[in-house]
């Protein structure tokens, strides 16, 4: 895995997020649209505001692997970029005259699921959230007429596409270190059947790689 590429990417891109100028326009969306949008964006803001404790803890367990040198640093910078998204979204909620959230049930479920198995499963949950965010911010960038919302949505959409590539690179790198997971049914095959894999096996990452 080319971790140095991602280190360079996140260092430069996170700085752009912190420095991103937003239009100085006043929100003139219809009231029912403004309030609903403010509530919705506040949920995403909460999801982006985490400190990455679980991911960093899991990452430390593989930090010494030769093919993942620098991955710990890349993950730290990835988390920092997510937090820069939280800052951008907080500014957007303020622009929409909304209120930031401290807790929300969907966010709590995502956090709970990420503790269930191992690093690979944690990444799968993250990828699910990234895919949802890509669709959400893509729609906002295309359909919302507010200049501030459009600016933030377009920037986060570009970043989320990079996040998907980052997580994909990691998962494929991990697949290289695992034995074959599926075996032919023919006689004499010594490779393990996928049905015999334990529930916590890294083989769970196959599902996300097939997406």
N, C-alpha and C positions, 0 to 999 in steps of 0.2 A: 504494500500500500504506500502510495506516495504521500506520506503524512506532511512532508515539508510544503508541498503544494497547498494543502488545506490550511496549514499554519499561516502561510503568506496570504492566502485568500481571506481568512477570517480577520487577521490583523488589519488589513486594508479596508475590508468591507464594513466592519464594525465601526471604524472611525467615520466612514461616510454616513452611517446611520446617526451617529451622535451629532454630526454637523449638518444634517439634512434640513434645509430651510423649508418651512411650510408657508403656503400662501396666507396673506394677512386678511383674508376675507371673512366676513361674518356668515355664520351658517343661516341659510334661508330656506332650508328644506321644510316641507309641510310638517306640522307639529307631530302628527302620528308617525311619520317616517323618522323624524329626528329622534324621538324618544325610543322607538323600537331599535333603531340603529345604535344608539348610545348604549342600550342594555346589551345588545349582541356583541359589540366590540369590547365592552368591559369584560365579558366572559373570556374572550380570546386574550385580552390583556392579562388577566389573572393567570391563564395557562402559560404565558410567556415569561412570567415574573419569577419563576422558581429558581432556586440556586443550584440545581443540578446535583444535589447531594447523592441521590441513588445512582445516577449514571457515573459520577466520579468514583463512587465506592466500588462499583463493578469494574470500572476501567482499571483501577489499580491492580486487580487480580491478573491482568494480562499485560501489564505495562512492560514486563521484562522480555516479552517475545520478540525475537529478532525481526520478524516481518511486520511488526507493529511499533517499531521505534518511533517515538514522537507522538504516538496516538494520544497519550495522556494530555500533552500540551494542546493538541488539536481539539480535544474534547473541551478543555478549559475555555478555549477561544470560541468554540461553538456555543457553549453556555453563555458566554459574554455577549455573543451576537443575539441570542434569544432574549437576553435581558435588555439589549438595545431596542429590540422590537417592543418590549413591554413599555419602554420609555416613549417610543413613538406612538404607541396605541393610547397611552395615558394622555398624551398631548391631544390626541384625536378625540378622546372621550370628553376632555375639558372643552375642546372646541364645540362639541355637540351639546354642551351644558348637561352632561350626564354625570353619574356617580360611579367611582371605581368600586370594585367588589373585593371583599376579603375571603369569601368562600362561595363555592357553587358546586352543585352535586355532580355535574359531568366532569369537572376538574378533579374532584375527589376520587371518582371512579378511575380515571386515568392514572392518578398517582398510586392508587391501591393496586391496580393491575401490574404496574411496573415493578412491584416488589415480589411478584408471584414466583418467578422461576430463576432466570439467570440473565447475563448481559445480553445474549442474543434475543431473548424474549423482550427484554426492556427496549431494545432497539426496534423490534417489531411494533411495539405500542407507540413509540415515538414516530415511526414511519406512518402509522395510521393517522396520528394527529397532524403530521406534515401534509398528508394527502388531503385531509379535510380542510386544512388551512389554505392549501393551494387552490381548491375549488372556491372557497369562500372569498378570498381576496381577489381571485380572478373575476368573480362576478361583481364585486364592488368596483374594481377598476373599470369594468365595462359599463356598468349600469347606474352607478351613483353619480349624480351631477355635482356633488359638492367637491370643490377643488382640493381641500385638505384631505378628505377621505380618499379621493383618487390618488393623490400624491403618495400617501402612506401605503395604500393598498398595492400600488404598482411596485414600490420598493420592496415591500415584504414578500410579494409574489415572486420577484426575482430571487430573493434570498432563500425562500422555501424550496425553489427548484434546485438551488445549490445544496441545501440541506439533504434533499433526497439523494443526490449524487454522493454526498459524503457518507451517508449511512449505507448506501448500496455498495460503495467501495469497501467499507469495513466488512460487510456481510460476505461479500465474495472472497475477500482475503481470508476470512475465517473458514469458509468452505474448503479452501485449499488444504487446510490442516486436518480435516476430518476424513475418516475412511469412507468409502462408498456407502451410501445409505440404502440403496435399493438393490435387490438381487434378482437375477433371472430365476424363474421357477425350475429350470432344468436341473437334472441330477448332477451331483458333483460340485455344485457351486458352494464355495465356502464363505461367501460374503453374507453379512447379517441381513435378515429381512427387516424392513422398516417397522413391521408390526412388533418386533422384539425390542425395539429401542425403548429405554425408560422414558417416562413422561417428561423428565427434566433434560432430556438429551438436547444438545445443540442442533440436532436434526430438525427441530422446530423451525429453524430459519428457512428451510426449503420453501415453506408456504409463501413467505414474503418475497423471495427471489423469483417466484413464478408469477408475481403480479405484473 
